[in-house]
Amino acid sequence: MLIMKLPKEQKEQLTEKIKYFFEAERSETIGSIAAEQLLDFVLQEIGPHVYNHALNDARKTVLERMQTLEDELYALEKPIVTKR
């Protein structure tokens, strides 16, 4: 599976956040290489799960909107009166 490619600036920002997290939450100092490796691991191993969950959420939202749209279209129908 392909690893999601992040723009360089975004990858640097996320790497800095990982380093900050380790320092603030675990009182551990990790370097940029370790933080970048952790980011790559998370993107490769956890990323697809998050992506699929987001797709399922989007699918659910689209289906709900389609149902609402269908209901609104039915409400626009004009009654057909047949004359005898």
mmCIF file of the N, C-alpha and C atoms, coordinates in Angstrom:
data_MODEL
# 
_entry.id   MODEL 
# 
loop_
_atom_site.group_PDB 
_atom_site.id 
_atom_site.type_symbol 
_atom_site.label_atom_id 
_atom_site.label_alt_id 
_atom_site.label_comp_id 
_atom_site.label_asym_id 
_atom_site.label_entity_id 
_atom_site.label_seq_id 
_atom_site.pdbx_PDB_ins_code 
_atom_site.Cartn_x 
_atom_site.Cartn_y 
_atom_site.Cartn_z 
_atom_site.occupancy 
_atom_site.B_iso_or_equiv 
_atom_site.pdbx_formal_charge 
_atom_site.auth_seq_id 
_atom_site.auth_comp_id 
_atom_site.auth_asym_id 
_atom_site.auth_atom_id 
_atom_site.pdbx_PDB_model_num 
ATOM 1   N N  . MET A 1 1  ? 0.837   -1.171 0.000   1.00 0.00 ? 1  MET A N  1 
ATOM 2   C CA . MET A 1 1  ? 0.000   0.000  0.000   1.00 0.00 ? 1  MET A CA 1 
ATOM 3   C C  . MET A 1 1  ? 0.883   1.235  0.000   1.00 0.00 ? 1  MET A C  1 
ATOM 4   N N  . LEU A 1 2  ? 0.468   2.239  -0.761  1.00 0.00 ? 2  LEU A N  1 
ATOM 5   C CA . LEU A 1 2  ? 1.219   3.482  -0.831  1.00 0.00 ? 2  LEU A CA 1 
ATOM 6   C C  . LEU A 1 2  ? 1.001   4.313  0.420   1.00 0.00 ? 2  LEU A C  1 
ATOM 7   N N  . ILE A 1 3  ? 2.076   4.893  0.889   1.00 0.00 ? 3  ILE A N  1 
ATOM 8   C CA . ILE A 1 3  ? 1.986   5.789  2.029   1.00 0.00 ? 3  ILE A CA 1 
ATOM 9   C C  . ILE A 1 3  ? 1.497   7.137  1.527   1.00 0.00 ? 3  ILE A C  1 
ATOM 10  N N  . MET A 1 4  ? 0.583   7.721  2.262   1.00 0.00 ? 4  MET A N  1 
ATOM 11  C CA . MET A 1 4  ? 0.061   9.024  1.886   1.00 0.00 ? 4  MET A CA 1 
ATOM 12  C C  . MET A 1 4  ? 1.196   10.035 1.881   1.00 0.00 ? 4  MET A C  1 
ATOM 13  N N  . LYS A 1 5  ? 1.298   10.776 0.804   1.00 0.00 ? 5  LYS A N  1 
ATOM 14  C CA . LYS A 1 5  ? 2.338   11.801 0.694   1.00 0.00 ? 5  LYS A CA 1 
ATOM 15  C C  . LYS A 1 5  ? 1.799   13.121 1.221   1.00 0.00 ? 5  LYS A C  1 
ATOM 16  N N  . LEU A 1 6  ? 2.528   13.689 2.136   1.00 0.00 ? 6  LEU A N  1 
ATOM 17  C CA . LEU A 1 6  ? 2.171   14.986 2.689   1.00 0.00 ? 6  LEU A CA 1 
ATOM 18  C C  . LEU A 1 6  ? 3.112   16.035 2.121   1.00 0.00 ? 6  LEU A C  1 
ATOM 19  N N  . PRO A 1 7  ? 2.601   17.247 1.937   1.00 0.00 ? 7  PRO A N  1 
ATOM 20  C CA . PRO A 1 7  ? 3.512   18.330 1.553   1.00 0.00 ? 7  PRO A CA 1 
ATOM 21  C C  . PRO A 1 7  ? 4.598   18.497 2.620   1.00 0.00 ? 7  PRO A C  1 
ATOM 22  N N  . LYS A 1 8  ? 5.777   18.899 2.181   1.00 0.00 ? 8  LYS A N  1 
ATOM 23  C CA . LYS A 1 8  ? 6.930   19.019 3.083   1.00 0.00 ? 8  LYS A CA 1 
ATOM 24  C C  . LYS A 1 8  ? 6.611   19.873 4.310   1.00 0.00 ? 8  LYS A C  1 
ATOM 25  N N  . GLU A 1 9  ? 5.969   21.012 4.096   1.00 0.00 ? 9  GLU A N  1 
ATOM 26  C CA . GLU A 1 9  ? 5.663   21.919 5.211   1.00 0.00 ? 9  GLU A CA 1 
ATOM 27  C C  . GLU A 1 9  ? 4.726   21.252 6.223   1.00 0.00 ? 9  GLU A C  1 
ATOM 28  N N  . GLN A 1 10 ? 3.728   20.548 5.721   1.00 0.00 ? 10 GLN A N  1 
ATOM 29  C CA . GLN A 1 10 ? 2.779   19.872 6.608   1.00 0.00 ? 10 GLN A CA 1 
ATOM 30  C C  . GLN A 1 10 ? 3.471   18.742 7.375   1.00 0.00 ? 10 GLN A C  1 
ATOM 31  N N  . LYS A 1 11 ? 4.332   18.009 6.698   1.00 0.00 ? 11 LYS A N  1 
ATOM 32  C CA . LYS A 1 11 ? 5.056   16.918 7.364   1.00 0.00 ? 11 LYS A CA 1 
ATOM 33  C C  . LYS A 1 11 ? 5.953   17.474 8.470   1.00 0.00 ? 11 LYS A C  1 
ATOM 34  N N  . GLU A 1 12 ? 6.589   18.600 8.213   1.00 0.00 ? 12 GLU A N  1 
ATOM 35  C CA . GLU A 1 12 ? 7.442   19.225 9.230   1.00 0.00 ? 12 GLU A CA 1 
ATOM 36  C C  . GLU A 1 12 ? 6.618   19.687 10.429  1.00 0.00 ? 12 GLU A C  1 
ATOM 37  N N  . GLN A 1 13 ? 5.451   20.256 10.176  1.00 0.00 ? 13 GLN A N  1 
ATOM 38  C CA . GLN A 1 13 ? 4.583   20.699 11.270  1.00 0.00 ? 13 GLN A CA 1 
ATOM 39  C C  . GLN A 1 13 ? 4.136   19.514 12.119  1.00 0.00 ? 13 GLN A C  1 
ATOM 40  N N  . LEU A 1 14 ? 3.730   18.431 11.471  1.00 0.00 ? 14 LEU A N  1 
ATOM 41  C CA . LEU A 1 14 ? 3.275   17.244 12.209  1.00 0.00 ? 14 LEU A CA 1 
ATOM 42  C C  . LEU A 1 14 ? 4.421   16.601 12.982  1.00 0.00 ? 14 LEU A C  1 
ATOM 43  N N  . THR A 1 15 ? 5.596   16.601 12.390  1.00 0.00 ? 15 THR A N  1 
ATOM 44  C CA . THR A 1 15 ? 6.772   16.059 13.082  1.00 0.00 ? 15 THR A CA 1 
ATOM 45  C C  . THR A 1 15 ? 7.055   16.868 14.343  1.00 0.00 ? 15 THR A C  1 
ATOM 46  N N  . GLU A 1 16 ? 6.954   18.184 14.251  1.00 0.00 ? 16 GLU A N  1 
ATOM 47  C CA . GLU A 1 16 ? 7.161   19.041 15.424  1.00 0.00 ? 16 GLU A CA 1 
ATOM 48  C C  . GLU A 1 16 ? 6.091   18.776 16.486  1.00 0.00 ? 16 GLU A C  1 
ATOM 49  N N  . LYS A 1 17 ? 4.855   18.545 16.068  1.00 0.00 ? 17 LYS A N  1 
ATOM 50  C CA . LYS A 1 17 ? 3.793   18.237 17.027  1.00 0.00 ? 17 LYS A CA 1 
ATOM 51  C C  . LYS A 1 17 ? 4.053   16.909 17.731  1.00 0.00 ? 17 LYS A C  1 
ATOM 52  N N  . ILE A 1 18 ? 4.569   15.943 17.008  1.00 0.00 ? 18 ILE A N  1 
ATOM 53  C CA . ILE A 1 18 ? 4.906   14.652 17.627  1.00 0.00 ? 18 ILE A CA 1 
ATOM 54  C C  . ILE A 1 18 ? 6.017   14.849 18.656  1.00 0.00 ? 18 ILE A C  1 
ATOM 55  N N  . LYS A 1 19 ? 7.037   15.596 18.296  1.00 0.00 ? 19 LYS A N  1 
ATOM 56  C CA . LYS A 1 19 ? 8.128   15.859 19.238  1.00 0.00 ? 19 LYS A CA 1 
ATOM 57  C C  . LYS A 1 19 ? 7.602   16.572 20.479  1.00 0.00 ? 19 LYS A C  1 
ATOM 58  N N  . TYR A 1 20 ? 6.722   17.550 20.294  1.00 0.00 ? 20 TYR A N  1 
ATOM 59  C CA . TYR A 1 20 ? 6.138   18.277 21.421  1.00 0.00 ? 20 TYR A CA 1 
ATOM 60  C C  . TYR A 1 20 ? 5.307   17.343 22.292  1.00 0.00 ? 20 TYR A C  1 
ATOM 61  N N  . PHE A 1 21 ? 4.522   16.467 21.655  1.00 0.00 ? 21 PHE A N  1 
ATOM 62  C CA . PHE A 1 21 ? 3.703   15.516 22.403  1.00 0.00 ? 21 PHE A CA 1 
ATOM 63  C C  . PHE A 1 21 ? 4.572   14.639 23.307  1.00 0.00 ? 21 PHE A C  1 
ATOM 64  N N  . PHE A 1 22 ? 5.641   14.102 22.755  1.00 0.00 ? 22 PHE A N  1 
ATOM 65  C CA . PHE A 1 22 ? 6.511   13.242 23.558  1.00 0.00 ? 22 PHE A CA 1 
ATOM 66  C C  . PHE A 1 22 ? 7.122   14.010 24.729  1.00 0.00 ? 22 PHE A C  1 
ATOM 67  N N  . GLU A 1 23 ? 7.484   15.256 24.483  1.00 0.00 ? 23 GLU A N  1 
ATOM 68  C CA . GLU A 1 23 ? 8.077   16.060 25.549  1.00 0.00 ? 23 GLU A CA 1 
ATOM 69  C C  . GLU A 1 23 ? 7.037   16.407 26.606  1.00 0.00 ? 23 GLU A C  1 
ATOM 70  N N  . ALA A 1 24 ? 5.862   16.843 26.192  1.00 0.00 ? 24 ALA A N  1 
ATOM 71  C CA . ALA A 1 24 ? 4.840   17.309 27.132  1.00 0.00 ? 24 ALA A CA 1 
ATOM 72  C C  . ALA A 1 24 ? 4.146   16.174 27.864  1.00 0.00 ? 24 ALA A C  1 
ATOM 73  N N  . GLU A 1 25 ? 3.848   15.102 27.164  1.00 0.00 ? 25 GLU A N  1 
ATOM 74  C CA . GLU A 1 25 ? 3.046   14.025 27.746  1.00 0.00 ? 25 GLU A CA 1 
ATOM 75  C C  . GLU A 1 25 ? 3.875   12.901 28.356  1.00 0.00 ? 25 GLU A C  1 
ATOM 76  N N  . ARG A 1 26 ? 5.056   12.695 27.828  1.00 0.00 ? 26 ARG A N  1 
ATOM 77  C CA . ARG A 1 26 ? 5.847   11.552 28.284  1.00 0.00 ? 26 ARG A CA 1 
ATOM 78  C C  . ARG A 1 26 ? 7.188   11.963 28.882  1.00 0.00 ? 26 ARG A C  1 
ATOM 79  N N  . SER A 1 27 ? 7.465   13.245 28.878  1.00 0.00 ? 27 SER A N  1 
ATOM 80  C CA . SER A 1 27 ? 8.753   13.768 29.366  1.00 0.00 ? 27 SER A CA 1 
ATOM 81  C C  . SER A 1 27 ? 9.924   13.069 28.683  1.00 0.00 ? 27 SER A C  1 
ATOM 82  N N  . GLU A 1 28 ? 9.736   12.807 27.380  1.00 0.00 ? 28 GLU A N  1 
ATOM 83  C CA . GLU A 1 28 ? 10.790  12.179 26.580  1.00 0.00 ? 28 GLU A CA 1 
ATOM 84  C C  . GLU A 1 28 ? 11.130  13.108 25.423  1.00 0.00 ? 28 GLU A C  1 
ATOM 85  N N  . THR A 1 29 ? 12.399  13.127 25.099  1.00 0.00 ? 29 THR A N  1 
ATOM 86  C CA . THR A 1 29 ? 12.830  13.919 23.959  1.00 0.00 ? 29 THR A CA 1 
ATOM 87  C C  . THR A 1 29 ? 13.140  12.961 22.822  1.00 0.00 ? 29 THR A C  1 
ATOM 88  N N  . ILE A 1 30 ? 12.490  13.199 21.682  1.00 0.00 ? 30 ILE A N  1 
ATOM 89  C CA . ILE A 1 30 ? 12.815  12.404 20.499  1.00 0.00 ? 30 ILE A CA 1 
ATOM 90  C C  . ILE A 1 30 ? 13.255  13.359 19.405  1.00 0.00 ? 30 ILE A C  1 
ATOM 91  N N  . GLY A 1 31 ? 14.075  12.856 18.526  1.00 0.00 ? 31 GLY A N  1 
ATOM 92  C CA . GLY A 1 31 ? 14.588  13.673 17.441  1.00 0.00 ? 31 GLY A CA 1 
ATOM 93  C C  . GLY A 1 31 ? 13.628  13.731 16.265  1.00 0.00 ? 31 GLY A C  1 
ATOM 94  N N  . SER A 1 32 ? 14.010  14.524 15.312  1.00 0.00 ? 32 SER A N  1 
ATOM 95  C CA . SER A 1 32 ? 13.193  14.710 14.120  1.00 0.00 ? 32 SER A CA 1 
ATOM 96  C C  . SER A 1 32 ? 13.053  13.422 13.321  1.00 0.00 ? 32 SER A C  1 
ATOM 97  N N  . ILE A 1 33 ? 14.114  12.643 13.237  1.00 0.00 ? 33 ILE A N  1 
ATOM 98  C CA . ILE A 1 33 ? 14.064  11.392 12.464  1.00 0.00 ? 33 ILE A CA 1 
ATOM 99  C C  . ILE A 1 33 ? 13.085  10.415 13.117  1.00 0.00 ? 33 ILE A C  1 
ATOM 100 N N  . ALA A 1 34 ? 13.162  10.266 14.427  1.00 0.00 ? 34 ALA A N  1 
ATOM 101 C CA . ALA A 1 34 ? 12.243  9.362  15.131  1.00 0.00 ? 34 ALA A CA 1 
ATOM 102 C C  . ALA A 1 34 ? 10.797  9.834  14.991  1.00 0.00 ? 34 ALA A C  1 
ATOM 103 N N  . ALA A 1 35 ? 10.588  11.133 15.096  1.00 0.00 ? 35 ALA A N  1 
ATOM 104 C CA . ALA A 1 35 ? 9.237   11.681 14.967  1.00 0.00 ? 35 ALA A CA 1 
ATOM 105 C C  . ALA A 1 35 ? 8.703   11.467 13.551  1.00 0.00 ? 35 ALA A C  1 
ATOM 106 N N  . GLU A 1 36 ? 9.562   11.638 12.564  1.00 0.00 ? 36 GLU A N  1 
ATOM 107 C CA . GLU A 1 36 ? 9.155   11.425 11.176  1.00 0.00 ? 36 GLU A CA 1 
ATOM 108 C C  . GLU A 1 36 ? 8.859   9.947  10.913  1.00 0.00 ? 36 GLU A C  1 
ATOM 109 N N  . GLN A 1 37 ? 9.648   9.073  11.488  1.00 0.00 ? 37 GLN A N  1 
ATOM 110 C CA . GLN A 1 37 ? 9.388   7.632  11.339  1.00 0.00 ? 37 GLN A CA 1 
ATOM 111 C C  . GLN A 1 37 ? 8.060   7.258  11.992  1.00 0.00 ? 37 GLN A C  1 
ATOM 112 N N  . LEU A 1 38 ? 7.766   7.822  13.148  1.00 0.00 ? 38 LEU A N  1 
ATOM 113 C CA . LEU A 1 38 ? 6.491   7.562  13.807  1.00 0.00 ? 38 LEU A CA 1 
ATOM 114 C C  . LEU A 1 38 ? 5.336   8.071  12.951  1.00 0.00 ? 38 LEU A C  1 
ATOM 115 N N  . LEU A 1 39 ? 5.485   9.258  12.390  1.00 0.00 ? 39 LEU A N  1 
ATOM 116 C CA . LEU A 1 39 ? 4.457   9.815  11.506  1.00 0.00 ? 39 LEU A CA 1 
ATOM 117 C C  . LEU A 1 39 ? 4.230   8.907  10.301  1.00 0.00 ? 39 LEU A C  1 
ATOM 118 N N  . ASP A 1 40 ? 5.304   8.432  9.691   1.00 0.00 ? 40 ASP A N  1 
ATOM 119 C CA . ASP A 1 40 ? 5.183   7.524  8.545   1.00 0.00 ? 40 ASP A CA 1 
ATOM 120 C C  . ASP A 1 40 ? 4.460   6.236  8.943   1.00 0.00 ? 40 ASP A C  1 
ATOM 121 N N  . PHE A 1 41 ? 4.804   5.711  10.116  1.00 0.00 ? 41 PHE A N  1 
ATOM 122 C CA . PHE A 1 41 ? 4.142   4.493  10.605  1.00 0.00 ? 41 PHE A CA 1 
ATOM 123 C C  . PHE A 1 41 ? 2.650   4.722  10.798  1.00 0.00 ? 41 PHE A C  1 
ATOM 124 N N  . VAL A 1 42 ? 2.298   5.833  11.442  1.00 0.00 ? 42 VAL A N  1 
ATOM 125 C CA . VAL A 1 42 ? 0.885   6.141  11.698  1.00 0.00 ? 42 VAL A CA 1 
ATOM 126 C C  . VAL A 1 42 ? 0.137   6.299  10.374  1.00 0.00 ? 42 VAL A C  1 
ATOM 127 N N  . LEU A 1 43 ? 0.733   7.011  9.434   1.00 0.00 ? 43 LEU A N  1 
ATOM 128 C CA . LEU A 1 43 ? 0.084   7.188  8.137   1.00 0.00 ? 43 LEU A CA 1 
ATOM 129 C C  . LEU A 1 43 ? -0.130  5.861  7.421   1.00 0.00 ? 43 LEU A C  1 
ATOM 130 N N  . GLN A 1 44 ? 0.854   4.977  7.519   1.00 0.00 ? 44 GLN A N  1 
ATOM 131 C CA . GLN A 1 44 ? 0.767   3.691  6.817   1.00 0.00 ? 44 GLN A CA 1 
ATOM 132 C C  . GLN A 1 44 ? -0.181  2.723  7.517   1.00 0.00 ? 44 GLN A C  1 
ATOM 133 N N  . GLU A 1 45 ? -0.119  2.641  8.823   1.00 0.00 ? 45 GLU A N  1 
ATOM 134 C CA . GLU A 1 45 ? -0.865  1.621  9.551   1.00 0.00 ? 45 GLU A CA 1 
ATOM 135 C C  . GLU A 1 45 ? -2.245  2.086  10.028  1.00 0.00 ? 45 GLU A C  1 
ATOM 136 N N  . ILE A 1 46 ? -2.344  3.311  10.444  1.00 0.00 ? 46 ILE A N  1 
ATOM 137 C CA . ILE A 1 46 ? -3.601  3.817  11.007  1.00 0.00 ? 46 ILE A CA 1 
ATOM 138 C C  . ILE A 1 46 ? -4.370  4.650  9.987   1.00 0.00 ? 46 ILE A C  1 
ATOM 139 N N  . GLY A 1 47 ? -3.645  5.312  9.112   1.00 0.00 ? 47 GLY A N  1 
ATOM 140 C CA . GLY A 1 47 ? -4.250  6.171  8.111   1.00 0.00 ? 47 GLY A CA 1 
ATOM 141 C C  . GLY A 1 47 ? -5.381  5.527  7.324   1.00 0.00 ? 47 GLY A C  1 
ATOM 142 N N  . PRO A 1 48 ? -5.198  4.304  6.799   1.00 0.00 ? 48 PRO A N  1 
ATOM 143 C CA . PRO A 1 48 ? -6.286  3.682  6.033   1.00 0.00 ? 48 PRO A CA 1 
ATOM 144 C C  . PRO A 1 48 ? -7.564  3.473  6.846   1.00 0.00 ? 48 PRO A C  1 
ATOM 145 N N  . HIS A 1 49 ? -7.433  3.180  8.122   1.00 0.00 ? 49 HIS A N  1 
ATOM 146 C CA . HIS A 1 49 ? -8.618  3.008  8.974   1.00 0.00 ? 49 HIS A CA 1 
ATOM 147 C C  . HIS A 1 49 ? -9.373  4.333  9.119   1.00 0.00 ? 49 HIS A C  1 
ATOM 148 N N  . VAL A 1 50 ? -8.631  5.393  9.357   1.00 0.00 ? 50 VAL A N  1 
ATOM 149 C CA . VAL A 1 50 ? -9.239  6.716  9.503   1.00 0.00 ? 50 VAL A CA 1 
ATOM 150 C C  . VAL A 1 50 ? -9.866  7.145  8.176   1.00 0.00 ? 50 VAL A C  1 
ATOM 151 N N  . TYR A 1 51 ? -9.158  6.898  7.086   1.00 0.00 ? 51 TYR A N  1 
ATOM 152 C CA . TYR A 1 51 ? -9.653  7.252  5.750   1.00 0.00 ? 51 TYR A CA 1 
ATOM 153 C C  . TYR A 1 51 ? -10.958 6.516  5.446   1.00 0.00 ? 51 TYR A C  1 
ATOM 154 N N  . ASN A 1 52 ? -10.989 5.211  5.709   1.00 0.00 ? 52 ASN A N  1 
ATOM 155 C CA . ASN A 1 52 ? -12.201 4.430  5.448   1.00 0.00 ? 52 ASN A CA 1 
ATOM 156 C C  . ASN A 1 52 ? -13.366 4.894  6.323   1.00 0.00 ? 52 ASN A C  1 
ATOM 157 N N  . HIS A 1 53 ? -13.073 5.234  7.560   1.00 0.00 ? 53 HIS A N  1 
ATOM 158 C CA . HIS A 1 53 ? -14.118 5.744  8.446   1.00 0.00 ? 53 HIS A CA 1 
ATOM 159 C C  . HIS A 1 53 ? -14.675 7.066  7.914   1.00 0.00 ? 53 HIS A C  1 
ATOM 160 N N  . ALA A 1 54 ? -13.784 7.921  7.434   1.00 0.00 ? 54 ALA A N  1 
ATOM 161 C CA . ALA A 1 54 ? -14.219 9.197  6.865   1.00 0.00 ? 54 ALA A CA 1 
ATOM 162 C C  . ALA A 1 54 ? -15.073 8.967  5.623   1.00 0.00 ? 54 ALA A C  1 
ATOM 163 N N  . LEU A 1 55 ? -14.700 8.003  4.794   1.00 0.00 ? 55 LEU A N  1 
ATOM 164 C CA . LEU A 1 55 ? -15.505 7.675  3.613   1.00 0.00 ? 55 LEU A CA 1 
ATOM 165 C C  . LEU A 1 55 ? -16.888 7.177  4.009   1.00 0.00 ? 55 LEU A C  1 
ATOM 166 N N  . ASN A 1 56 ? -16.955 6.342  5.030   1.00 0.00 ? 56 ASN A N  1 
ATOM 167 C CA . ASN A 1 56 ? -18.252 5.844  5.492   1.00 0.00 ? 56 ASN A CA 1 
ATOM 168 C C  . ASN A 1 56 ? -19.121 6.984  6.028   1.00 0.00 ? 56 ASN A C  1 
ATOM 169 N N  . ASP A 1 57 ? -18.509 7.913  6.749   1.00 0.00 ? 57 ASP A N  1 
ATOM 170 C CA . ASP A 1 57 ? -19.244 9.084  7.233   1.00 0.00 ? 57 ASP A CA 1 
ATOM 171 C C  . ASP A 1 57 ? -19.760 9.916  6.056   1.00 0.00 ? 57 ASP A C  1 
ATOM 172 N N  . ALA A 1 58 ? -18.908 10.111 5.053   1.00 0.00 ? 58 ALA A N  1 
ATOM 173 C CA . ALA A 1 58 ? -19.315 10.883 3.874   1.00 0.00 ? 58 ALA A CA 1 
ATOM 174 C C  . ALA A 1 58 ? -20.436 10.175 3.130   1.00 0.00 ? 58 ALA A C  1 
ATOM 175 N N  . ARG A 1 59 ? -20.316 8.853  2.988   1.00 0.00 ? 59 ARG A N  1 
ATOM 176 C CA . ARG A 1 59 ? -21.349 8.067  2.314   1.00 0.00 ? 59 ARG A CA 1 
ATOM 177 C C  . ARG A 1 59 ? -22.684 8.206  3.036   1.00 0.00 ? 59 ARG A C  1 
ATOM 178 N N  . LYS A 1 60 ? -22.657 8.125  4.355   1.00 0.00 ? 60 LYS A N  1 
ATOM 179 C CA . LYS A 1 60 ? -23.877 8.250  5.151   1.00 0.00 ? 60 LYS A CA 1 
ATOM 180 C C  . LYS A 1 60 ? -24.501 9.635  4.955   1.00 0.00 ? 60 LYS A C  1 
ATOM 181 N N  . THR A 1 61 ? -23.678 10.664 4.977   1.00 0.00 ? 61 THR A N  1 
ATOM 182 C CA . THR A 1 61 ? -24.172 12.027 4.795   1.00 0.00 ? 61 THR A CA 1 
ATOM 183 C C  . THR A 1 61 ? -24.787 12.204 3.414   1.00 0.00 ? 61 THR A C  1 
ATOM 184 N N  . VAL A 1 62 ? -24.131 11.688 2.383   1.00 0.00 ? 62 VAL A N  1 
ATOM 185 C CA . VAL A 1 62 ? -24.661 11.806 1.026   1.00 0.00 ? 62 VAL A CA 1 
ATOM 186 C C  . VAL A 1 62 ? -25.989 11.070 0.906   1.00 0.00 ? 62 VAL A C  1 
ATOM 187 N N  . LEU A 1 63 ? -26.076 9.879  1.471   1.00 0.00 ? 63 LEU A N  1 
ATOM 188 C CA . LEU A 1 63 ? -27.334 9.128  1.406   1.00 0.00 ? 63 LEU A CA 1 
ATOM 189 C C  . LEU A 1 63 ? -28.468 9.855  2.130   1.00 0.00 ? 63 LEU A C  1 
ATOM 190 N N  . GLU A 1 64 ? -28.163 10.450 3.275   1.00 0.00 ? 64 GLU A N  1 
ATOM 191 C CA . GLU A 1 64 ? -29.180 11.220 4.003   1.00 0.00 ? 64 GLU A CA 1 
ATOM 192 C C  . GLU A 1 64 ? -29.630 12.422 3.186   1.00 0.00 ? 64 GLU A C  1 
ATOM 193 N N  . ARG A 1 65 ? -28.697 13.113 2.569   1.00 0.00 ? 65 ARG A N  1 
ATOM 194 C CA . ARG A 1 65 ? -29.041 14.273 1.747   1.00 0.00 ? 65 ARG A CA 1 
ATOM 195 C C  . ARG A 1 65 ? -29.848 13.847 0.522   1.00 0.00 ? 65 ARG A C  1 
ATOM 196 N N  . MET A 1 66 ? -29.490 12.713 -0.071  1.00 0.00 ? 66 MET A N  1 
ATOM 197 C CA . MET A 1 66 ? -30.235 12.211 -1.234  1.00 0.00 ? 66 MET A CA 1 
ATOM 198 C C  . MET A 1 66 ? -31.671 11.877 -0.833  1.00 0.00 ? 66 MET A C  1 
ATOM 199 N N  . GLN A 1 67 ? -31.857 11.306 0.344   1.00 0.00 ? 67 GLN A N  1 
ATOM 200 C CA . GLN A 1 67 ? -33.204 10.986 0.813   1.00 0.00 ? 67 GLN A CA 1 
ATOM 201 C C  . GLN A 1 67 ? -34.009 12.268 1.012   1.00 0.00 ? 67 GLN A C  1 
ATOM 202 N N  . THR A 1 68 ? -33.387 13.271 1.599   1.00 0.00 ? 68 THR A N  1 
ATOM 203 C CA . THR A 1 68 ? -34.057 14.554 1.793   1.00 0.00 ? 68 THR A CA 1 
ATOM 204 C C  . THR A 1 68 ? -34.426 15.173 0.450   1.00 0.00 ? 68 THR A C  1 
ATOM 205 N N  . LEU A 1 69 ? -33.496 15.119 -0.496  1.00 0.00 ? 69 LEU A N  1 
ATOM 206 C CA . LEU A 1 69 ? -33.755 15.665 -1.824  1.00 0.00 ? 69 LEU A CA 1 
ATOM 207 C C  . LEU A 1 69 ? -34.900 14.917 -2.503  1.00 0.00 ? 69 LEU A C  1 
ATOM 208 N N  . GLU A 1 70 ? -34.906 13.600 -2.379  1.00 0.00 ? 70 GLU A N  1 
ATOM 209 C CA . GLU A 1 70 ? -35.980 12.797 -2.966  1.00 0.00 ? 70 GLU A CA 1 
ATOM 210 C C  . GLU A 1 70 ? -37.329 13.179 -2.343  1.00 0.00 ? 70 GLU A C  1 
ATOM 211 N N  . ASP A 1 71 ? -37.366 13.340 -1.035  1.00 0.00 ? 71 ASP A N  1 
ATOM 212 C CA . ASP A 1 71 ? -38.597 13.749 -0.358  1.00 0.00 ? 71 ASP A CA 1 
ATOM 213 C C  . ASP A 1 71 ? -39.065 15.112 -0.870  1.00 0.00 ? 71 ASP A C  1 
ATOM 214 N N  . GLU A 1 72 ? -38.131 16.039 -1.034  1.00 0.00 ? 72 GLU A N  1 
ATOM 215 C CA . GLU A 1 72 ? -38.485 17.371 -1.528  1.00 0.00 ? 72 GLU A CA 1 
ATOM 216 C C  . GLU A 1 72 ? -38.991 17.321 -2.965  1.00 0.00 ? 72 GLU A C  1 
ATOM 217 N N  . LEU A 1 73 ? -38.419 16.446 -3.781  1.00 0.00 ? 73 LEU A N  1 
ATOM 218 C CA . LEU A 1 73 ? -38.890 16.306 -5.156  1.00 0.00 ? 73 LEU A CA 1 
ATOM 219 C C  . LEU A 1 73 ? -40.312 15.743 -5.197  1.00 0.00 ? 73 LEU A C  1 
ATOM 220 N N  . TYR A 1 74 ? -40.588 14.762 -4.362  1.00 0.00 ? 74 TYR A N  1 
ATOM 221 C CA . TYR A 1 74 ? -41.955 14.227 -4.299  1.00 0.00 ? 74 TYR A CA 1 
ATOM 222 C C  . TYR A 1 74 ? -42.938 15.309 -3.844  1.00 0.00 ? 74 TYR A C  1 
ATOM 223 N N  . ALA A 1 75 ? -42.508 16.169 -2.942  1.00 0.00 ? 75 ALA A N  1 
ATOM 224 C CA . ALA A 1 75 ? -43.380 17.236 -2.451  1.00 0.00 ? 75 ALA A CA 1 
ATOM 225 C C  . ALA A 1 75 ? -43.699 18.248 -3.551  1.00 0.00 ? 75 ALA A C  1 
ATOM 226 N N  . LEU A 1 76 ? -42.847 18.353 -4.557  1.00 0.00 ? 76 LEU A N  1 
ATOM 227 C CA . LEU A 1 76 ? -43.064 19.292 -5.655  1.00 0.00 ? 76 LEU A CA 1 
ATOM 228 C C  . LEU A 1 76 ? -44.026 18.763 -6.716  1.00 0.00 ? 76 LEU A C  1 
ATOM 229 N N  . GLU A 1 77 ? -44.316 17.473 -6.681  1.00 0.00 ? 77 GLU A N  1 
ATOM 230 C CA . GLU A 1 77 ? -45.194 16.902 -7.695  1.00 0.00 ? 77 GLU A CA 1 
ATOM 231 C C  . GLU A 1 77 ? -46.578 17.539 -7.627  1.00 0.00 ? 77 GLU A C  1 
ATOM 232 N N  . LYS A 1 78 ? -47.131 17.756 -8.792  1.00 0.00 ? 78 LYS A N  1 
ATOM 233 C CA . LYS A 1 78 ? -48.477 18.314 -8.907  1.00 0.00 ? 78 LYS A CA 1 
ATOM 234 C C  . LYS A 1 78 ? -49.467 17.162 -9.019  1.00 0.00 ? 78 LYS A C  1 
ATOM 235 N N  . PRO A 1 79 ? -50.604 17.304 -8.383  1.00 0.00 ? 79 PRO A N  1 
ATOM 236 C CA . PRO A 1 79 ? -51.613 16.250 -8.523  1.00 0.00 ? 79 PRO A CA 1 
ATOM 237 C C  . PRO A 1 79 ? -52.161 16.244 -9.944  1.00 0.00 ? 79 PRO A C  1 
ATOM 238 N N  . ILE A 1 80 ? -52.416 15.058 -10.417 1.00 0.00 ? 80 ILE A N  1 
ATOM 239 C CA . ILE A 1 80 ? -52.990 14.911 -11.753 1.00 0.00 ? 80 ILE A CA 1 
ATOM 240 C C  . ILE A 1 80 ? -54.465 14.572 -11.600 1.00 0.00 ? 80 ILE A C  1 
ATOM 241 N N  . VAL A 1 81 ? -55.271 15.448 -12.142 1.00 0.00 ? 81 VAL A N  1 
ATOM 242 C CA . VAL A 1 81 ? -56.718 15.269 -12.061 1.00 0.00 ? 81 VAL A CA 1 
ATOM 243 C C  . VAL A 1 81 ? -57.200 14.814 -13.428 1.00 0.00 ? 81 VAL A C  1 
ATOM 244 N N  . THR A 1 82 ? -57.883 13.715 -13.436 1.00 0.00 ? 82 THR A N  1 
ATOM 245 C CA . THR A 1 82 ? -58.437 13.232 -14.705 1.00 0.00 ? 82 THR A CA 1 
ATOM 246 C C  . THR A 1 82 ? -59.902 13.634 -14.784 1.00 0.00 ? 82 THR A C  1 
ATOM 247 N N  . LYS A 1 83 ? -60.260 14.186 -15.920 1.00 0.00 ? 83 LYS A N  1 
ATOM 248 C CA . LYS A 1 83 ? -61.642 14.610 -16.128 1.00 0.00 ? 83 LYS A CA 1 
ATOM 249 C C  . LYS A 1 83 ? -62.396 13.496 -16.836 1.00 0.00 ? 83 LYS A C  1 
ATOM 250 N N  . ARG A 1 84 ? -63.636 13.262 -16.415 1.00 0.00 ? 84 ARG A N  1 
ATOM 251 C CA . ARG A 1 84 ? -64.445 12.207 -17.034 1.00 0.00 ? 84 ARG A CA 1 
ATOM 252 C C  . ARG A 1 84 ? -65.519 12.797 -17.846 1.00 0.00 ? 84 ARG A C  1 
# 
